[in-house]
């Protein structure tokens, strides 16, 4: 069956309207994957010696913290791993057995980068353990058990993908346990270390993850076989929703109609709601740098970068898909007697309000000193006065429809790669870093913060001029956007 399905996927990829850009994106993804594999291999080789140099028993320490390694893996899978139903819809009308389709797409998940990278970590690690004199048979079965757990999480994610409550509950418990351990109140790793070490002490226990893997595979196979129908699992779910008036937005005048529409979209659909969740997650990224959780991030470049991310989490997540959020009804909108300026201004105000809320929520960074919070506020003003325009500017070149009902690239949806949008995105981080470092180097910290604030405030002064340029750009790209939103592959 591979000789039929693989050529079909290649034809679907090569005949797409955005083939050149997608090919470039694939090349970049391949380079990124190779880099990631190299990083995992380096950690697999060096982790033993690094732990030993710091006076920690390597094997015991690795077993102790494997629970957090697996929790991070499951979290990344939930947000980024594609479901195996990606290209099944057009294949259902062909003379191909349903069981063959399910086996093929489940097999694709097993060779995905989410599973492959772990091979480059555990295999070198096992090699180092054997090199250090540990019993070969026990190490091999220990490593095999861990890899089997990784594949168990692969199929578990496929089954729980449409039931996010289980994911959030599990990650929430792990996060609470991690905080309790950090403050010395409770140490779960005492039990998890013994659990993972048992696969080394008793190699026959490898049958536990092996049996669970077989069970989860059969469960996933039965689930997708049962739901691969256009009028069942792949059909669009119709839900009843309540109407909200959001009358408090009427103070914004004519753009209030678009603001209300965006708020309803965020409230009712999975994909926009995910932008809110990711914005709150970005709010905590500063702990890696300002909290010195990752010492290598504790430098001026990363401070400014995390300041942009903390205050601009919603702006960056939501703004990058303007106007793709409205792709389902964008042709209808373009037939209406509406002003493009009002449409763009509504998106801008929504990003500004989101940035202001995040600037207020980030006030807990005062714990690390007034300089930290002042930097977040300064980068927040820069986000409002400069990056908000860059986000709208880059959005004019993104012409890939967004499926509001799904968190990932499923059922044929994918984010288009665009070189122009990429080049426009670079100044969002580079410019504030250059401003901050320049003024702090030649003057002082206060001058750097004032410079960021002044540049951001200046952008607000020239808002009308900037919107004239952006509006003309969107009008010139309108027809290409309409054509792009009709593309299904």
Secondary structure by P-SEA (a helix, b strand, c coil): ccccaaaaaaaaaaaccaaaaaaaaaaaaaaaaaaaaaaaaaaaacaaaaaaaaccaaaaaaaaaaaaaaaaaaaaaacccccccccccccccccccaaaaaaaaaaaaaacaaaaaaaacaaaaaaaaaaacccaaaaaaaaaaaaaaaaaaaaaaaaacccaaaaaaaaaaaaaaaaaaaaccccaaaaaaaaaaccccccccaaaaaaaaaaaaaaaaaaaaacccccccccbbbbbbbbbccccccccccaaaaaaaaaaaaaccaaaaaaaaaaaaaaacccccccccccccccaaaaaaaaaaaacaaaaaaaaaccccccccaaaaaaccccaaaaaaaaaaaaaaaaaaaaaaacccccccaaaaaaaaaaaaaaaccaaaaaaaaaaacccccccccccccccbbbbbbaaaaaaaccccaaaaaaaaaaaaaccaaaaaaaaaaaaaaaaaaaaaaaaaaaaaaaaaaaaaaaaaaccc
